[in-house]
C-alpha cells in the first residue's frame, strides 16, 4: 500500500514538472518583461524631472468631485473584490489585495499632498497614518505570506531540466 502511495505521488510530481520548452519560454518572457520594466523606469526619470521643472505649482481643477468619487468607487470595488475572493478562497485574492493596497497608498499620498498648506492636512495625515497605510501594509504582508506558500521550481530543478 505504501509503495502505491509513493508511486502515485511520484507520478503526480513528474506530471507537474515543467518541460525544458516551457522553462525556456518562461525564461524568455521573464527577460522581456524585465527589459521592458527597466527601459520604462529609466525613461520615467527624465520625464519626472521635466514635470518637476515645468508643471505649475497650482492648478484649477475641473471635475474635482467626479475624480475623487470615482477614485473612491474604484477603492470600494477593489476592497469588495478582495473580500469576495478571500471568502471564496480564490487565488486571485493576491492580485485584488495588492491592488487594494496600492490604491490605499495612492489615496493616502494624494489626500495628504493635496491638503498640504491647509488646515485639513492634519485630518488627512491622521487618516493616512492610522487607517490607509496600516491597512495597505497589512494587505501587503498577507500577500507576501500567501506568495511564500506557493510552490516554485527550485534552481536545482530548473538547472537539471535544462541540462
For each residue, the residues with C-beta under 8 A, 3 or more apart:
1: 4 5
2: 5 6
3: 6 7
4: 1 7 8
5: 1 2 8 9
6: 2 3 9 10
7: 3 4 10 11
8: 4 5 11 12
9: 5 6 12 13
10: 6 7 13 14
11: 7 8 14 15
12: 8 9 15 16
13: 9 10 16 17
14: 10 11 17
15: 11 12
16: 12 13
17: 13 14 153 157 161
18: 22 23 26 153 161
19: 22 23 161
20: 23 24 161 162
21: 24 25
22: 18 19 25 26
23: 18 19 20 26 27 153 158 161 162
24: 20 21 27 28 162
25: 21 22 28 29
26: 18 22 23 29 30
27: 23 24 30 31
28: 24 25 31 32
29: 25 26 32 33
30: 26 27 33 34
31: 27 28 34 35
32: 28 29 35 36
33: 29 30 36 37
34: 30 31 37 38
35: 31 32 38 39
36: 32 33 39 40
37: 33 34 40 41
38: 34 35 41 42
39: 35 36 42 43
40: 36 37 43 44
41: 37 38 44 45
42: 38 39 45
43: 39 40 46 47
44: 40 41 47 48
45: 41 42 48 49
46: 43 49 50
47: 43 44 50 51
48: 44 45 51 52
49: 45 46 52 53
50: 46 47 53 54
51: 47 48 54 55
52: 48 49 55
53: 49 50
54: 50 51
55: 51 52 59
56: 59
57:
58:
59: 55 56
60:
61: 64 67
62:
63: 66 67
64: 61 67 68
65: 68 69
66: 63 69 70
67: 61 63 64 70 71
68: 64 65 71 72
69: 65 66 72 73
70: 66 67 73 74
71: 67 68 74 75 103 107 110
72: 68 69 75 76 107
73: 69 70 76 77
74: 70 71 77 78 103
75: 71 72 78 79 100 103 104 107
76: 72 73 79 80
77: 73 74 80 81
78: 74 75 81 82 96 99 100 103
79: 75 76 82 83 100
80: 76 77 83 84
81: 77 78 84 85 96 99 100
82: 78 79 85 86 93 96 97 99 100 139
83: 79 80 86 87
84: 80 81 87 88
85: 81 82 88 90 92 93 96
86: 82 83 89 90 93 97
87: 83 84
88: 84 85
89: 86 93
90: 85 86 93
91: 94
92: 85 95 96
93: 82 85 86 89 90 96 97 146
94: 91 97 98 143 146 147
95: 92 98 99
96: 78 81 82 85 92 93 99 100
97: 82 86 93 94 100 101 139 140 142 143
98: 94 95 101 102 139 140 143
99: 78 81 82 95 96 102 103
100: 75 78 79 81 82 96 97 103 104 136 139
101: 97 98 104 105 135 136 137 139 140 143
102: 98 99 105 106 136
103: 71 74 75 78 99 100 106 107
104: 75 100 101 107 108 132 133 135 136 139
105: 101 102 108 109 132 133 136
106: 102 103 109 110
107: 71 72 75 103 104 110 111 132
108: 104 105 111 112 127 128 132 133 136
109: 105 106 112 113 128
110: 71 106 107 113 114
111: 107 108 114 115 124 127 128 132
112: 108 109 115 116 121 124 125 128
113: 109 110 116
114: 110 111 124
115: 111 112 118 120 121 123 124
116: 112 113 121
117: 121
118: 115 121
119: 122
120: 115 123 124
121: 112 115 116 117 118 124 125
122: 119 125 126
123: 115 120 126 127
124: 111 112 114 115 120 121 127 128
125: 112 121 122 128 129
126: 122 123 129 130
127: 108 111 123 124 130 131 132
128: 108 109 111 112 124 125 131 132 133
129: 125 126 133 134
130: 126 127 134
131: 127 128 134 135
132: 104 105 107 108 111 127 128 135 136
133: 104 105 108 128 129 136 137
134: 129 130 131 137 138
135: 101 104 131 132 138 139
136: 100 101 102 104 105 108 132 133 139 140
137: 101 133 134 140 141
138: 134 135 141 142
139: 82 97 98 100 101 104 135 136 142 143
140: 97 98 101 136 137 143 144
141: 137 138 144 145
142: 97 138 139 145 146
143: 94 97 98 101 139 140 146 147
144: 140 141 147 148
145: 141 142 148 149
146: 93 94 142 143 149 150
147: 94 143 144 150
148: 144 145
149: 145 146
150: 146 147
151:
152:
153: 17 18 23 157 158
154: 157 158
155: 158 159
156: 159 160
157: 17 153 154 160 161
158: 23 153 154 155 161 162
159: 155 156 162 163
160: 156 157 163
161: 17 18 19 20 23 157 158
162: 20 23 24 158 159
163: 159 160
